[in-house]
Amino acid sequence: MFGKSLLLPLLFSGIVPTPQQAMMMDTLAGRPKEETMKIKLTSVLVTDQDSALEFYTGVLGFMKKVDSSMGEFRWLTVVSPEGPNDLELVLEPTANPAARAYDDIRGEYARLKSLGVVFHAEPTDVGTTVIATFDDTCGNLIQMYQA
């Protein structure tokens, strides 16, 4: 990673920093980092969540992270033991849409709605989280959830 000693000479040399260097300079200068979309969750479609959980934990060595009832199905995720706070893998029933986490789902819902995003479901409390579903204009339904 770049330290102050490598970045400061860039400012005075006339060299244009890369976007990564510019972001580091902003961080060192105390300016907030530009918000970027991060993938923290992905899914595999499964026909049987119990069988999938047994396979991913018992055979592949993943750890169960979340197992929460959501009506007919469960919000069921597994993670790598080496990175339990990194990417979560949802063992998703074939009837559910893709998902993405938000810290403030209602705020993000309002922001996206103001940009013309078409929602199929407004933010709804489902017990352990809040979810909303929108269309990505390419035929995919994306489910937002409160992190």
RAPEDA-V334384 format. One record per residue. N is the residue number from 0. RES is the residue in one small letter. NEAR is the number of other ideal C-beta (glycine too) atoms within 10 Angstrom. Layout:
BEGIN
<<N/RES/NEAR> <N/RES/NEAR>>
END
This chain:
BEGIN
<<0/m/5> <1/f/17> <2/g/9> <3/k/11> <4/s/7> <5/l/11> <6/l/17> <7/l/13> <8/p/10> <9/l/17> <10/l/11> <11/f/7> <12/s/9> <13/g/6> <14/i/10> <15/v/8> <16/p/15> <17/t/11> <18/p/8> <19/q/10> <20/q/16> <21/a/14> <22/m/16> <23/m/20> <24/m/17> <25/d/13> <26/t/13> <27/l/13> <28/a/9> <29/g/6> <30/r/10> <31/p/7> <32/k/9> <33/e/9> <34/e/6> <35/t/6> <36/m/6> <37/k/9> <38/i/9> <39/k/13> <40/l/18> <41/t/14> <42/s/18> <43/v/11> <44/l/13> <45/v/18> <46/t/8> <47/d/12> <48/q/17> <49/d/11> <50/s/11> <51/a/19> <52/l/19> <53/e/11> <54/f/15> <55/y/21> <56/t/14> <57/g/9> <58/v/8> <59/l/10> <60/g/11> <61/f/20> <62/m/13> <63/k/13> <64/k/14> <65/v/14> <66/d/13> <67/s/12> <68/s/12> <69/m/15> <70/g/7> <71/e/7> <72/f/14> <73/r/18> <74/w/22> <75/l/24> <76/t/24> <77/v/23> <78/v/18> <79/s/14> <80/p/8> <81/e/8> <82/g/9> <83/p/12> <84/n/8> <85/d/9> <86/l/13> <87/e/21> <88/l/19> <89/v/23> <90/l/26> <91/e/24> <92/p/18> <93/t/9> <94/a/8> <95/n/16> <96/p/18> <97/a/16> <98/a/21> <99/r/18> <100/a/15> <101/y/18> <102/d/8> <103/d/12> <104/i/20> <105/r/14> <106/g/11> <107/e/17> <108/y/19> <109/a/12> <110/r/12> <111/l/17> <112/k/14> <113/s/8> <114/l/7> <115/g/7> <116/v/15> <117/v/10> <118/f/16> <119/h/12> <120/a/13> <121/e/13> <122/p/19> <123/t/11> <124/d/9> <125/v/14> <126/g/10> <127/t/12> <128/t/17> <129/v/18> <130/i/19> <131/a/22> <132/t/19> <133/f/21> <134/d/14> <135/d/12> <136/t/9> <137/c/5> <138/g/6> <139/n/10> <140/l/15> <141/i/17> <142/q/20> <143/m/24> <144/y/19> <145/q/18> <146/a/12>>
END
